[in-house]
Amino acid sequence: MRILLEKLIVNYPYFFAVILFVIGVLTVLTRSNLFKKLLGINIMESAVFILFIAAGNIRGGTDPILDTSKPEAVYINPLPSALMLTGIVVSVSVTAFALSLIIRLYREYGTADARQIAQMRNSALKAADQAGRDNYRHPDRSNGKRGDKNDRSNQI
């Protein structure tokens, strides 16, 4: 148990990233409010950023700037940090777009709850389907006379 605890303390960034990711997944799966789901997705994205940055870090490493006075220096890898900066920019833009969609849904349905929106949409679709069936007229029986020369409903 002690060895496990020591390894956990040494690798705390990975453990922290996993805990954050689990919190994000639970938030997305257990909440029906779209704002809270988006917050859970952002928590998961942050966990991925932390994981990649931790993977690129070297303990005791220095910034990747060549220093001729220390030829034995160990440098950290700058690529994961640069990639995560790009990921953060993409994440912010996707979050802004998702927020605009959620706001539009809220204005349309009066709620940000995904279950209520699905219920309203299903009931509206059923009502439209039923109204479509009630208003449907067969082309041959549109005015009660079969084969009327003036009836153009069955012509292409």
Secondary structure, DSSP 8 states (H G I E B T S, - for coil): -HHHHHHHHHTHHHHHHHHHHHHHHHHHHH--BHHHHHHHHHHHHHHHHHHHHHHH--TT-B-SS--TT-TT--B--SHHHHHHHHHHHHHHHHHHHHHHHHHHHHHHHS--BHHHHHHHHHHHHHHHHHHHHHH---GGGSSS-TT-TT--TT--
